[in-house]
Amino acid sequence: MNTKAMIQIGIALIFLAIAAFIYPNVTATIPEKLVEFGPVVQAIAEIKNILPMSPLMGGLVLAGGILLVVVGVKNSS
């Protein structure tokens, strides 16, 4: 893997981990079909699901990002 690409991926992972720490819960809106009357008429409800992000996963992503940046900088010298 190219060292510049490793550094860029590492920086992206660091920002992703920071976002996971700032926003620990992600809200996903999923449309669900309730009733279907023939091919044209449908009743659809939007259901909001809250997906919790684990701080452990954020820490692992942060550590991986830092590791990629450090390895990329060492290999570039």
C-alpha positions in Angstrom: 0.0 0.0 0.0 1.2 3.5 -0.8 2.4 5.4 2.2 0.4 8.5 1.2 -2.7 6.4 1.0 -2.1 4.9 4.4 -1.7 8.3 5.9 -4.9 9.6 4.3 -6.9 6.5 5.3 -5.5 6.9 8.9 -6.6 10.5 9.0 -10.1 9.6 7.7 -10.4 6.9 10.4 -9.3 9.4 13.1 -12.0 11.8 12.0 -14.6 9.0 11.9 -13.7 7.9 15.4 -14.0 11.5 16.7 -17.4 11.7 15.1 -18.4 8.4 16.8 -17.4 9.9 20.1 -19.3 13.2 19.5 -22.5 11.5 18.1 -22.8 8.2 20.1 -26.3 7.5 18.8 -27.2 7.4 15.1 -30.8 7.7 14.1 -31.9 5.7 11.0 -35.4 6.2 9.5 -36.7 3.1 7.8 -39.9 3.0 5.8 -42.1 0.0 6.5 -45.2 -1.1 4.6 -48.1 -1.4 7.0 -51.0 -2.2 4.6 -51.2 -2.8 0.9 -54.5 -2.5 -1.0 -53.8 -3.8 -4.5 -50.9 -2.5 -6.6 -51.5 1.2 -6.1 -52.7 2.1 -2.6 -50.2 1.5 0.2 -49.9 2.7 3.8 -46.2 3.3 4.7 -44.9 4.3 8.1 -41.5 5.7 8.8 -39.9 4.0 11.8 -37.0 5.7 13.6 -34.4 3.4 14.9 -31.6 4.6 17.2 -28.4 2.7 16.6 -26.0 3.1 19.6 -22.3 3.3 18.7 -20.0 1.6 21.1 -17.2 3.6 22.6 -15.0 0.5 22.3 -15.5 0.5 18.5 -14.7 4.3 18.4 -11.5 3.6 20.4 -10.5 0.7 18.1 -11.1 2.9 15.0 -9.1 5.7 16.6 -6.2 3.4 17.4 -6.2 1.9 13.9 -6.2 5.4 12.4 -3.3 6.5 14.6 -1.4 3.3 13.8 -1.9 3.8 10.0 -0.6 7.4 10.2 2.4 6.4 12.3 3.4 3.5 10.0 2.8 5.7 6.9 5.0 8.4 8.3 7.8 6.0 9.2 7.7 4.3 5.8 7.8 7.7 4.0 11.2 8.6 5.6 
